[in-house]
Amino acid sequence: MSAVKTALPLLEPEAPCCPPLTERPLTAVEAERSAVMFKALGDPVRLRLFSLVASHEGGEACVCDISDVGVSQPTVSHHLKKLKEAGLLSSERRGTWVYYRVEPSVLAAMGQLLTRAGTA
């Protein structure tokens, strides 16, 4: 029996939050949305936690694997909560541990905002 090979259509990524900064000025809503995201990343511990989750193998990280960032565990929880509130992370509880992940659309939106128009 011969297998028929068909090409699957590529899925379009979700629309980014904002156009590249060099394309046009941001609207008030776009600026507010972007400011929340960048404000959350403006803290070095949060930026480090975000990068630990984003770069973790499999695209998600257990809080037990990322909590060694030089601050106490309650402070880690506080910063992870702020990243979740800003829409940068999502989480899922599995037993006693919480697993965090960065949604691909978030990284795409951040990259799109900081990309020069016409080169994306």
C-alpha positions as CSV (number, residue, x, y, z in Angstrom):
1,M,0.0,0.0,0.0
2,S,1.4,3.4,-1.0
3,A,1.1,6.4,1.3
4,V,-0.1,9.6,-0.2
5,K,1.9,12.7,0.9
6,T,0.1,16.0,1.1
7,A,1.5,19.3,2.2
8,L,-0.2,20.8,5.2
9,P,-0.9,24.5,5.2
10,L,1.2,26.7,7.4
11,L,-0.7,28.3,10.3
12,E,-0.5,32.0,10.5
13,P,0.9,33.2,13.9
14,E,-1.5,35.3,16.0
15,A,-1.5,38.9,15.1
16,P,1.1,40.8,17.2
17,C,0.0,43.4,19.7
18,C,1.5,46.3,17.8
19,P,3.1,47.2,14.5
20,P,6.9,47.8,14.5
21,L,7.8,51.1,16.2
22,T,9.3,52.3,12.9
23,E,6.1,51.7,10.9
24,R,3.8,54.2,12.6
25,P,3.1,55.8,15.9
26,L,1.4,53.5,18.4
27,T,-2.2,54.2,19.3
28,A,-3.0,54.9,23.0
29,V,-4.3,51.3,23.4
30,E,-1.2,49.8,21.8
31,A,1.1,51.9,23.9
32,E,-0.7,50.9,27.1
33,R,-0.5,47.2,26.2
34,S,3.2,47.5,25.3
35,A,4.0,49.5,28.4
36,V,2.5,46.9,30.7
37,M,4.6,44.2,29.1
38,F,7.8,46.2,29.2
39,K,7.2,47.5,32.7
40,A,6.9,43.9,33.9
41,L,10.2,43.1,32.2
42,G,11.9,46.3,33.6
43,D,12.9,44.5,36.8
44,P,16.2,42.4,36.5
45,V,14.8,39.5,38.5
46,R,11.6,39.4,36.3
47,L,13.6,39.6,33.1
48,R,15.9,36.8,34.3
49,L,12.9,34.6,35.3
50,F,11.2,35.3,31.9
51,S,14.4,34.3,30.1
52,L,14.8,31.2,32.2
53,V,11.2,30.1,31.3
54,A,11.5,31.1,27.6
55,S,14.8,29.3,27.1
56,H,14.0,26.2,29.2
57,E,14.0,22.9,27.3
58,G,10.5,22.0,26.1
59,G,9.2,25.6,26.4
60,E,8.1,25.3,30.0
61,A,9.8,25.3,33.3
62,C,8.8,24.1,36.8
63,V,9.1,26.7,39.4
64,C,11.5,24.3,41.2
65,D,13.9,24.6,38.2
66,I,13.9,28.4,38.0
67,S,13.8,29.7,41.6
68,D,17.5,30.1,42.1
69,V,17.8,33.7,41.0
70,G,19.3,35.3,44.1
71,V,16.1,36.1,45.9
72,S,13.8,34.3,48.3
73,Q,11.1,31.9,47.1
74,P,8.3,34.2,48.1
75,T,9.9,37.0,46.1
76,V,10.2,34.6,43.1
77,S,6.5,33.9,43.4
78,H,5.7,37.6,43.5
79,H,7.7,38.2,40.4
80,L,6.2,35.3,38.5
81,K,2.7,36.6,39.5
82,K,3.6,40.0,38.0
83,L,4.8,38.4,34.8
84,K,1.5,36.4,34.6
85,E,-0.6,39.5,35.3
86,A,1.2,41.3,32.4
87,G,0.3,38.4,30.1
88,L,3.9,37.3,29.6
89,L,3.6,33.9,31.2
90,S,0.9,31.3,31.7
91,S,1.0,28.5,34.3
92,E,-0.4,25.2,35.1
93,R,-0.4,23.4,38.5
94,R,0.7,19.7,38.4
95,G,0.6,18.2,41.8
96,T,2.6,20.3,44.2
97,W,4.5,22.2,41.4
98,V,3.6,25.0,39.1
99,Y,4.9,25.0,35.5
100,Y,5.3,28.2,33.6
101,R,5.5,28.8,29.9
102,V,5.9,31.8,27.5
103,E,3.3,31.6,24.8
104,P,4.8,31.8,21.3
105,S,2.5,34.7,20.4
106,V,4.0,36.8,23.3
107,L,7.5,36.4,21.9
108,A,6.3,37.1,18.4
109,A,4.5,40.2,19.5
110,M,7.6,41.5,21.4
111,G,9.8,40.8,18.4
112,Q,7.4,42.4,15.9
113,L,7.2,45.6,18.0
114,L,11.0,45.9,18.0
115,T,11.6,44.9,14.4
116,R,12.1,47.5,11.7
117,A,9.2,47.8,9.3
118,G,9.8,46.1,6.0
119,T,12.3,43.6,7.5
120,A,9.9,41.4,9.4
